[in-house]
Amino acid sequence: MHGTRQQPIRVASSSVVEVRASALVCPSCGIGTYRIEDHVASGPGLRRVDVHCRYCSRPRALWFRLVPPSEPN
């Protein structure tokens, strides 16, 4: 599943982590978006965002990997 620790969502900067997390739709209900509860650095380039669905209230931890954009050749 996308957004797990094994398959984190790739982002270019930590400044977009919460924006991306709050825009995702809950896979449990398919309706609600997420409310951010906590944002934790869990290692070099790895972020965990604890969220709750605004519709069904189901909690979830989303994982993100910081991957800087490639420099032009």
N, C-alpha and C positions, 0 to 999 in steps of 0.2 A: 504494500500500500504506500502510496506517495505521502511523504511527510512523516515517515517513521524514522527511528534512529538508523535503521538499515538502509533506508532510501530517503535521505533528507531532501528538502526542497532547496534547490540551488539559487542563491541570490548574490548580487554583486557587492552589496554593502549591508552592514547591520542596520542602517537607517531605514531600510525597506522591509525588514523582517515583520514588524507589527502591522504595517500597511497590508502586506501580503496575507498575513494570518487572519486579519479581520475581514478580508474580502472573500475568503474561502467559504464554501457552503458545506454544512455538516453532512457527512455521508450517512449518518444514522437516520435523520428525518428527511434529508434532501431539500429542506426549506430554509432553515435558519443559517445565519452567519455567526461568526464567533465574537465573543467578548473576551478580551485579554485579561488574564488574572495575574500572570507573572512572566517575565522574560529573563532567562538565565543563560550566561555563558557557560557552556558545559565542556570546554576544552578549546584548543586552538582552532578557530574557524567554525566552531559548532555552537549552535544556539538551540535551547529548548524554550518553547512558548507554551505555557499552560493556559488553556482556553475552556470556555463553556459555551455551548450553543445558546443563542438568544431565544430560540423557539422551543427546543425540547430539553434544554438545560444539561445535556449530556457533556461530561468533562472529557477532555482529550489533551494529550501532549503532542504538539507539532514540533518537528525537528527541521532545522535549516542549516545548510552548509554555506559558508561565505566563500565565494569563488570570484576573485577579482576578474574583471573583463580582460581578455587578451590584448596585449599591446599590438598596434598595427605593425605589419612587416616592414 
